Structure formats: structure tokens, C-alpha cells
Amino acid sequence: MHPATGQLQELQRLDQRIAALQSDLAGLPKRMRDADAQLTGARTAVANAKRVHSQALTERKKYELDVEQWKGRAKKYREQSAAVKTNEAYKALQHEIANAEAEASKSEDQVLGKMMAIEEAEARVRHFEADLREAERGIAVEKKKIEEQYYDEKKKLEAAQAERALVAEKVPKDLLDLYTRISKPHPGTVMAEVRDHQCKGCGMRVLPHVIQMLKDDRDTEVFRCETCGRILYTLELIPPSTDSECADRARPAELSES
């Protein structure tokens, strides 16, 4: 297995960390927008409740004015009835008086209805204003957390990028170029462990002689998966033989010759 394999694994670990940090940072603006949208929704609810309340006040004033007008008409008709000369005129005025009083009564009912609506609207305004105050406090805390997370993760990202640059300097250029090319179709998963005779990147079988050479820490060849193209490595290295072990293997042969 190539001696720079460990550095490539570290490079991949850093690339994965950098990608995760970048993803987190990219998601923070959306969280900030969501918080603003929540606050906007709370403010809109207050504004709508106040508009309904204002409309109810306007309508109550209108019905109150109607009450005054209809009562004024009834009073005028009563005053006129005292001066009429004929029964027909008197009956006609009595009819107008009754109609005016009925309309005044209807308007008074409308005033009462609007007063109840105003009370309900005022309660809704208080409710939504309380929700708004709570939302403002909660969102202020959330925004502070988001800002703190942004600066914290930005520092971590810069540190990881600096560490990656140092590791990349130690990797041979041709091997670094290969790593970069493979990272385009397989970002963050350039390196694939060989385990149970399979490439753990794609699950396909790896030839036995390749596995054997990967296990030999004296081999400097770079092996790639024939299916997915990832750089292969194994954690099951064969330790190099010592001189004493070589001598022990040689003794039986020497003894047989003697």
C-alpha cells in the first residue's frame, strides 16, 4: 500500500469536515430568514387584529349615528303630528314614527353587537401583542445563537482548510492530482476501505492479489477499485518479516540438506 495512503485518508477526513461545516454555514442564512418570517407573521397578526378592531369601532360609530338620526326623525314626526288637521295625516305620521323607532331599535342592536365585537377584537389584539412580545424575545435569542454559531463554525472551517493545506503539501503532486480528480464524482469518499473482499465504496469484489498487495506495507503501488475508481486501502497490514524470522524459515531447509 502506498506510504501516502495515511495522508490521503487524513485529507479525506478533513474534506468531509470542511463539507459538513460549509453545509452548516450555508443553512444558517435560511434559519435567520425563517426567524424573520416568524417575527413578520407575529407582527402581521397584530396588525390584522388592530385593523379588525378599528373597523369594528368605525362601524359602531356609524350605527350610533344611525340611532341618533332615526330618533331625530321620530322626534320630528311627533312634533309634526301635533299640528296635523286630518286623521289621514296623523296616521301617516304615526306610521313614520313607528318606522323610525323600529330602525333606531335595529341600529341600537347593531351598536350592541359591535360593542361585543370590539371587546373580542381588543382581546385578540392583546393576545397577539403578547405573542409578538414572546416571539421578539425568543427570536432575539435564536438570532444571537445563529450569529454565534456562524462565527464559531467559520473559525472551525478556516482552521480545517488551513490544516488541509498543510496535509496536502505532504502528498506527492501526482497522487494529489489523482485524489482531486476522483473527488469530483465522489466528493468526500475518494478513499475506500477493502473489507471482506469488497470495496466499501461501491460494494464490488476486489481481486485477491490486489488485497494481498494492499496488505503489504512494502508495496508502493496505488490501487483503485475497478468499478467505482476510488483509491483502495486496508487496515489489515502484514508486518514486515524480521531477520530472525527469515533465519528460522531457512533452518529446516538447511537441516534437510545436511
C-alpha positions in Angstrom: 0.0 0.0 0.0 1.3 3.4 -0.9 3.1 5.2 2.0 1.0 8.4 1.4 -2.3 6.5 1.9 -2.5 7.7 5.5 -2.1 11.3 4.4 -4.9 10.8 1.8 -7.1 9.3 4.5 -6.5 12.4 6.6 -7.1 14.6 3.6 -10.5 12.8 3.1 -11.4 13.3 6.8 -10.7 17.0 6.5 -12.6 17.3 3.3 -15.6 15.6 5.0 -15.3 18.0 7.9 -15.0 21.0 5.6 -18.0 19.9 3.6 -20.1 19.5 6.8 -19.0 22.9 8.1 -19.8 24.5 4.8 -23.2 22.9 4.7 -24.0 24.1 8.2 -22.9 27.7 7.3 -25.0 27.6 4.1 -28.0 26.6 6.2 -27.7 29.5 8.7 -29.0 32.3 6.5 -32.2 30.2 5.9 -32.6 29.8 9.7 -32.2 33.6 10.0 -34.8 34.2 7.3 -37.2 31.7 9.0 -36.8 33.6 12.2 -37.5 36.9 10.5 -40.5 35.3 8.8 -41.8 34.1 12.1 -41.5 37.6 13.5 -43.1 39.1 10.5 -46.0 36.7 10.9 -46.5 37.7 14.5 -46.4 41.4 13.6 -48.9 40.8 10.8 -51.3 39.0 13.2 -51.2 42.1 15.5 -51.7 44.4 12.5 -54.7 42.4 11.3 -56.2 42.2 14.8 -55.9 46.0 15.1 -57.4 46.5 11.7 -60.5 44.4 12.7 -60.7 46.4 16.0 -60.5 49.7 14.1 -63.2 48.5 11.6 -65.5 47.5 14.5 -65.1 50.9 16.1 -65.9 52.7 12.8 -69.0 50.5 12.3 -70.2 51.1 15.9 -69.9 54.9 15.3 -71.9 54.5 12.1 -74.7 52.6 13.9 -74.6 55.1 16.8 -75.1 57.9 14.2 -77.9 55.9 12.6 -79.6 55.7 16.1 -79.3 59.4 16.5 -80.7 60.1 13.1 -83.7 57.7 13.4 -84.5 59.1 16.9 -84.3 62.6 15.5 -86.7 61.7 12.7 -89.1 60.1 15.2 -89.0 63.3 17.3 -89.6 65.5 14.3 -92.6 63.4 13.3 -94.0 63.6 16.8 -93.7 67.4 16.7 -95.4 67.5 13.3 -98.3 65.2 14.5 -99.4 67.8 17.0 -100.1 70.3 14.1 -101.9 68.0 11.6 -105.6 68.6 10.8 -106.7 65.3 9.4 -106.7 61.7 10.6 -105.0 60.5 7.5 -102.1 62.8 8.0 -101.9 61.9 11.7 -102.0 58.2 10.9 -99.3 58.7 8.2 -97.0 60.5 10.8 -97.7 57.7 13.4 -96.5 55.2 10.8 -93.4 57.2 10.1 -92.8 57.5 13.9 -93.1 53.7 14.3 -90.8 53.0 11.4 -88.2 55.5 12.7 -88.3 54.0 16.2 -88.0 50.4 14.7 -85.0 51.5 12.7 -83.5 53.2 15.7 -84.0 50.0 17.7 -82.3 47.9 14.9 -79.4 50.3 14.9 -79.1 50.1 18.7 -79.0 46.3 18.4 -76.2 46.7 15.8 -74.4 49.0 18.3 -74.6 46.4 21.0 -73.3 43.7 18.6 -70.4 45.9 17.5 -69.6 46.6 21.2 -69.2 42.9 21.7 -67.2 42.6 18.6 -64.9 45.4 19.8 -64.4 43.6 23.1 -63.5 40.4 21.2 -61.2 42.4 18.9 -59.5 44.1 21.8 -58.9 40.7 23.4 -57.4 39.4 20.2 -55.1 42.4 19.9 -53.9 41.8 23.5 -53.4 38.1 22.7 -51.4 38.7 19.5 -49.4 41.5 21.1 -48.4 39.1 23.9 -47.5 36.5 21.2 -45.4 39.2 19.4 -43.5 40.1 22.6 -42.8 36.5 23.2 -41.7 36.0 19.6 -39.4 39.0 19.7 -37.7 37.7 22.9 -37.4 34.2 21.5 -36.2 35.2 18.1 -33.7 37.6 19.5 -32.2 34.7 21.4 -32.3 32.5 18.3 -30.6 35.1 16.2 -27.9 35.5 18.7 -27.3 31.8 18.7 -27.2 31.7 14.9 -24.7 34.5 14.8 -22.5 32.8 17.5 -22.7 29.5 15.6 -21.8 31.3 12.3 -18.6 32.9 13.7 -17.7 29.7 15.6 -18.1 27.4 12.6 -16.4 29.9 10.3 -13.4 29.7 12.5 -13.5 25.9 12.5 -13.8 26.0 8.7 -10.8 28.2 8.3 -8.8 26.0 10.7 -9.8 22.9 8.8 -8.9 24.5 5.5 -5.5 25.5 6.8 -4.9 22.0 8.2 -5.9 20.5 4.9 -3.4 22.7 3.1 -0.6 21.5 5.3 -1.6 17.9 4.8 -1.9 18.4 1.0 1.6 19.8 0.9 3.0 16.4 2.1 1.2 14.4 -0.6 3.0 13.8 -3.9 1.7 16.0 -6.6 0.7 13.2 -9.0 -1.2 11.5 -6.1 -2.8 14.7 -5.0 -4.0 15.4 -8.6 -5.5 11.9 -8.7 -7.2 12.5 -5.4 -8.6 15.7 -6.8 -9.9 14.1 -10.0 -11.7 11.3 -8.1 -13.2 13.7 -5.6 -15.3 15.3 -8.4 -17.5 12.3 -8.9 -17.0 11.1 -5.3 -16.8 14.1 -3.0 -15.7 13.1 0.4 -15.4 9.4 -0.4 -12.2 9.2 -2.6 -10.7 6.6 -0.3 -12.5 3.2 0.1 -11.5 0.5 2.6 -11.3 -3.0 1.4 -13.0 -5.3 3.9 -14.5 -8.8 3.5 -13.0 -8.8 -0.1 -15.2 -5.9 -1.1 -14.7 -2.2 -1.9 -16.7 -0.5 0.8 -17.2 2.5 -1.5 -19.4 0.6 -4.0 -19.7 -2.9 -2.6 -18.0 -4.7 -5.6 -15.5 -7.5 -5.2 -11.8 -6.8 -5.1 -9.3 -9.3 -6.6 -7.4 -11.4 -4.0 -3.9 -10.4 -5.4 -4.8 -6.7 -5.0 -5.9 -7.3 -1.4 -2.6 -9.1 -0.8 -0.6 -6.3 -2.2 -2.6 -3.7 -0.2 -1.7 -5.6 3.0 2.0 -5.4 2.2 3.3 -2.2 3.7 6.4 -2.6 1.5 4.3 -2.1 -1.7 4.2 1.4 -3.0 1.6 1.0 -5.8 -1.7 2.8 -5.7 -4.7 0.5 -6.4 -8.1 1.7 -7.5 -11.4 0.0 -7.5 -12.1 -1.3 -11.0 -15.8 -0.5 -10.7 -16.0 2.9 -8.9 -12.5 4.2 -9.4 -11.9 5.0 -5.7 -8.4 4.6 -4.1 -8.3 1.4 -2.1 -6.7 0.8 1.3 -6.8 -1.8 4.0 -6.3 -1.6 7.8 -5.0 -5.2 7.8 -1.4 -4.7 7.0 1.1 -7.6 7.0 4.1 -6.7 9.2 7.5 -7.0 7.5 9.5 -10.1 8.3 12.4 -9.7 10.7 15.9 -11.2 10.0 15.4 -13.8 12.8 12.1 -14.9 11.2 13.8 -15.3 7.8 16.6 -17.3 9.5 14.1 -19.6 11.3 12.4 -20.3 8.0 15.7 -21.1 6.4 16.9 -23.6 9.1 14.6 -26.5 8.2 15.8 -26.4 4.6 19.5 -26.3 5.8 18.9 -29.3 8.1 17.3 -31.3 5.4 20.2 -30.7 3.1 22.6 -31.9 5.8 
